[in-house]
Amino acid sequence: MYGQNSESKGLSIDECVRRAEKLIAQQGICVLAMDVKGSYEHLQSNAELFSERLYHLVSDLNSRFREYLPENKIITCDEEQGFKRIRGDQIIGGVNSAKAVKLIYDYLTENYADLPMYWSIAKDGWDDEGFSHVD
């Protein structure tokens, strides 16, 4: 399956797209959640470089995929837009298109191959099951 992780953590990109399609059809938006694989090793080798690389990744996503990142209250009760880092190496954001999930995956695979990700889709910021795939 395309994008299938060999580890038990994370969902395949195909599964993420299917979940995104379902949730977006129901509520117009879903949460795309990513977690860096092997982040502990990155932090041990060069924490400053790792943090800077993640900062640029989030900035790139927010500028390149802006059309798919509507203002929303899906993650917190506050109005937000775009991706953000949480828990050090996780990246989350509300997306309004399942197509965007695949586009983002392709972009990160090509441009940030040094930061492989675990992937998941959540209904909202309180969806424990959705986030369990990247925790």
Secondary structure, DSSP 8 states (H G I E B T S, - for coil): -TT--SSSSS--HHHHHHHHHHHHHHHS-EEEEEEETTHHHHHHHHHHHHHHHHHHHHHHHHHHTGGG---B-SSSSS-B-S-EEETTTEEEEEES-HHHHHHHHHHHHHH-TTS-EEEEEESSTT-HHHHHTT-
